[in-house]
Structure formats: structure tokens, C-alpha cells
Amino acid sequence: MIELLFVTCLSTAPTECRERSMLFTDITPMTCMMGAQPELAKWANEHPNWNVAGWKCQMVRSAEFKA
């Protein structure tokens, strides 16, 4: 499982930030890296009060995943 982990900050209060993530089961880390920007752009369009401040793709070990 691959996690796209990203940080968002409020447009009106740039110091108020939150960590968010998207989980993918059928992609590789490289596919995540290549497809992250369009996914984040889509998220940003759906959440206009937030700015994406940073992101990374990482493997999620099954012991870390809580359903």
C-alpha cells in the first residue's frame, strides 16, 4: 500500500497546518510520485481555503495501517 502524505495550510492563517493522506493499493511508489501533482491539484480545487505546503509518497507497512 502506498500513501501520498501531504501538508496543507489555511490560506488565511498560514501557520495553521494539517497533515493529510491518500492511500492507494494498486500503484507503485514511482507511480505515486508521477501522479501526485494532479491528485493534489484536484484536492486543492475541492478545498479552496487550503494550500498544499508539501508532499511525499511512502510505503505503508500493514502493521501501521489501521482499517
N, C-alpha and C positions, 0 to 999 in steps of 0.2 A: 504494500500500500504506500502511496506517495502523498505527501502533504505539501500543499502550497501555503506556506506560512507568511502572513503579511501584517504590517503595522499600518493602522490608519489613525489620522489625527483630525479633530474637528477643524473645519475651515475658520470658524470664528474664535476658536481657542486652541491654537496650535500645540499647546503643551498638554492638552487632554488627548491622550492616545490610547489605543486598544490593540491588542494582538488578536488577530483573526486567522482562520484557516479554512481551506477547502481540501477535502480528501478525495483521492482518485484511486480506483482499484485496478484499472486496466491500462495504465501508462507507465512508461519508464521515467527515470529521473531526467534524462535528456529531453524527452517529450514534454515534461513539465516545464523545464527551463525555456524551451522554444515556444510553448503555448501560454506561458504565464501572463505576458503583457496583454494579449487580447482578453483573457479571463478577468484580469484586474481592471481593464478599461470598462468592461461590461459591468463589473461590480461598482465601479466609481460612477458610472452613468445612472445606476439604480439607487445610489446613495450620494446625492449631490452635496450634502453638507460635510462630507468626509473626503480627505485627501489620502492617497496611498503614500506612505513615507518610506517604505522599504519592503522587500520580499525575498524569500528563498524557497527552494524546493528541498525536501529531505525525505528520507525513508522513514516509515513509521514501523517500529517493531510491534509485533502482535501483543506483547506484554504491556506496551504503552497505550494501546488503543482500548478505549472503554466504550462499548456499544450502548 
